Amino acid sequence: MKALTDKIIDDLMDEKKEHRGGLYNAAFNDGLTYAISTIIELTKEAEFEEVARVMMKHLADPKKYHPHHRVVIDSTNAELLEGVCSSGNVMDYIKD
């Protein structure tokens, strides 16, 4: 499965291929080319918080998830976890 930004770029590239020729289509393709290059550049420059907010927004959908869902992501894996039971914050063993 591709990342969301990769899907958007691929869809815009496909749209660009379908609209060739003609004055209107030339301007349309120029706009698509600009949009694609902007998305690629913004993706490269994305900060951690921007990327994390995409997942936070996704997790906020009450039709798919509830507040006890968590996501753990590293460079090779993403896990969706569900908290079934919690002790809360236990500070007894934390040294000052």
Residue frames as qw, qx, qy, qz and C-alpha x, y, z in Angstrom:
[[0.000, 0.890, 0.456, 0.000, 0.00, 0.00, 0.00],
 [0.426, 0.436, -0.003, 0.793, 1.27, 3.45, -0.90],
 [0.185, -0.364, -0.398, 0.821, 1.50, 6.54, 1.27],
 [0.247, 0.788, 0.497, -0.268, -1.31, 9.06, 0.84],
 [0.062, 0.795, -0.232, -0.556, 0.92, 11.64, -0.82],
 [0.198, -0.231, 0.830, 0.467, 2.20, 9.02, -3.28],
 [0.300, 0.504, 0.810, 0.029, -1.40, 8.12, -4.18],
 [0.179, 0.866, 0.216, -0.414, -2.23, 11.80, -4.76],
 [0.060, -0.630, 0.527, 0.567, 0.85, 12.30, -6.95],
 [0.261, 0.030, 0.906, 0.332, 0.06, 9.17, -8.98],
 [0.286, 0.677, 0.665, -0.131, -3.57, 10.23, -9.48],
 [0.124, 0.864, -0.036, -0.487, -2.50, 13.70, -10.63],
 [0.160, -0.428, 0.724, 0.517, 0.07, 12.17, -13.00],
 [0.304, 0.315, 0.882, 0.176, -2.64, 9.92, -14.48],
 [0.224, 0.827, 0.411, -0.311, -4.94, 12.92, -14.85],
 [0.023, -0.743, 0.349, 0.571, -2.17, 14.80, -16.62],
 [0.248, -0.135, 0.856, 0.433, -1.64, 11.93, -19.09],
 [0.292, 0.543, 0.788, 0.006, -5.37, 11.92, -19.96],
 [0.177, 0.925, 0.244, -0.233, -5.47, 15.65, -20.80],
 [0.505, -0.254, 0.412, 0.715, -3.01, 16.17, -23.65],
 [0.265, 0.325, 0.556, 0.718, -3.11, 18.66, -26.51],
 [0.090, -0.806, -0.471, -0.346, -5.06, 21.86, -27.09],
 [0.099, 0.577, -0.236, 0.775, -4.63, 25.27, -25.47],
 [0.659, -0.563, 0.069, -0.495, -6.92, 24.51, -22.53],
 [0.971, -0.177, -0.135, 0.089, -5.21, 21.20, -21.91],
 [0.588, 0.402, -0.310, 0.630, -1.76, 22.81, -22.03],
 [0.196, -0.587, 0.277, -0.735, -2.75, 25.23, -19.26],
 [0.868, -0.373, -0.017, -0.328, -4.42, 22.40, -17.34],
 [0.920, 0.069, -0.241, 0.302, -1.28, 20.25, -17.63],
 [0.300, 0.528, -0.340, 0.718, 0.89, 23.18, -16.52],
 [0.517, -0.558, 0.189, -0.621, -1.30, 23.50, -13.42],
 [0.971, -0.208, -0.078, -0.085, -1.06, 19.79, -12.72],
 [0.733, 0.321, -0.323, 0.505, 2.71, 19.86, -13.17],
 [0.024, -0.583, 0.334, -0.740, 2.93, 22.72, -10.68],
 [0.755, -0.449, 0.098, -0.467, 0.65, 20.92, -8.20],
 [0.971, -0.005, -0.202, 0.126, 2.65, 17.69, -8.47],
 [0.553, 0.397, -0.363, 0.636, 6.02, 19.41, -7.97],
 [0.282, -0.592, 0.260, -0.709, 4.63, 21.39, -5.02],
 [0.896, -0.345, 0.004, -0.280, 3.34, 18.23, -3.31],
 [0.887, 0.152, -0.270, 0.343, 6.66, 16.46, -3.88],
 [0.293, 0.511, -0.346, 0.730, 8.63, 19.40, -2.44],
 [0.506, -0.548, 0.195, -0.636, 6.33, 19.81, 0.58],
 [0.968, -0.189, -0.142, -0.083, 6.56, 16.08, 1.27],
 [0.730, 0.279, -0.343, 0.521, 10.37, 16.26, 1.28],
 [0.115, 0.445, -0.327, 0.826, 10.34, 19.24, 3.65],
 [0.647, -0.560, -0.341, -0.390, 7.61, 17.94, 5.98],
 [0.089, -0.505, 0.637, -0.575, 8.32, 18.29, 9.67],
 [0.161, -0.059, -0.959, 0.226, 7.64, 15.56, 12.21],
 [0.252, 0.313, 0.566, -0.720, 4.61, 17.35, 13.69],
 [0.504, 0.340, -0.259, -0.751, 3.02, 17.81, 10.24],
 [0.462, 0.131, -0.845, -0.236, 3.34, 14.11, 9.47],
 [0.077, -0.134, -0.877, 0.456, 2.15, 13.11, 12.95],
 [0.364, 0.269, 0.280, -0.847, -0.92, 15.35, 12.63],
 [0.541, 0.161, -0.583, -0.585, -2.03, 13.39, 9.56],
 [0.412, -0.089, -0.902, 0.092, -2.19, 10.24, 11.70],
 [0.039, 0.208, 0.617, -0.758, -3.82, 12.11, 14.60],
 [0.467, 0.210, -0.097, -0.853, -6.52, 13.43, 12.28],
 [0.558, 0.071, -0.749, -0.351, -7.09, 9.92, 10.93],
 [0.299, -0.124, -0.872, 0.367, -7.34, 8.43, 14.43],
 [0.193, 0.139, 0.380, -0.894, -9.88, 11.09, 15.42],
 [0.510, -0.042, -0.517, -0.687, -12.52, 9.51, 13.14],
 [0.497, -0.180, 0.641, -0.557, -15.05, 8.03, 15.61],
 [0.876, 0.247, -0.061, -0.411, -16.47, 5.73, 12.90],
 [0.755, 0.398, -0.508, 0.114, -13.14, 3.90, 12.66],
 [0.503, 0.149, -0.628, 0.575, -11.44, 4.34, 16.03],
 [0.499, -0.805, -0.290, -0.137, -12.09, 5.20, 19.66],
 [0.102, -0.911, 0.316, -0.246, -9.97, 7.11, 22.20],
 [0.762, -0.474, 0.440, 0.017, -8.27, 3.91, 23.40],
 [0.865, 0.408, 0.118, 0.267, -6.55, 3.30, 20.07],
 [0.276, -0.814, 0.351, 0.371, -2.86, 4.17, 19.74],
 [0.815, 0.563, -0.085, 0.105, -0.39, 3.94, 16.88],
 [0.553, -0.626, 0.415, 0.360, 3.27, 3.03, 17.17],
 [0.718, 0.695, -0.004, 0.043, 5.29, 3.78, 14.02],
 [0.501, -0.582, 0.433, 0.471, 8.93, 3.17, 13.19],
 [0.180, 0.584, -0.499, -0.615, 10.76, 3.11, 9.87],
 [0.177, 0.140, -0.914, -0.337, 9.61, -0.40, 8.95],
 [0.232, -0.383, -0.894, 0.006, 6.33, -1.02, 10.77],
 [0.311, -0.279, 0.107, -0.902, 3.14, 0.62, 11.99],
 [0.236, -0.254, -0.924, 0.161, 0.97, -0.93, 14.69],
 [0.434, -0.466, -0.142, -0.758, -2.57, -0.05, 15.71],
 [0.273, -0.044, -0.850, 0.448, -2.99, -0.84, 19.41],
 [0.483, -0.579, -0.326, -0.570, -6.11, -0.88, 21.55],
 [0.007, -0.297, 0.693, -0.657, -5.91, -0.26, 25.28],
 [0.589, -0.370, -0.665, -0.272, -8.13, -2.77, 27.04],
 [0.658, -0.681, -0.287, 0.142, -6.92, -2.19, 30.58],
 [0.363, 0.627, -0.256, 0.640, -4.73, 0.51, 32.13],
 [0.571, -0.427, -0.501, 0.491, -3.25, 1.15, 35.53],
 [0.031, -0.991, -0.101, -0.077, -3.03, 4.87, 34.83],
 [0.366, 0.698, -0.432, 0.438, 0.17, 6.74, 35.65],
 [0.834, -0.501, -0.168, 0.161, 2.01, 4.97, 38.46],
 [0.237, 0.844, -0.301, 0.376, 4.65, 7.33, 39.76],
 [0.797, -0.591, 0.117, -0.044, 5.72, 5.20, 42.75],
 [0.877, -0.120, 0.219, 0.409, 8.96, 4.03, 41.13],
 [0.449, 0.740, 0.049, 0.499, 10.06, 7.29, 39.49],
 [0.592, -0.407, -0.224, 0.659, 12.97, 8.90, 41.28],
 [0.060, 0.974, 0.164, -0.145, 13.00, 12.69, 41.61]]
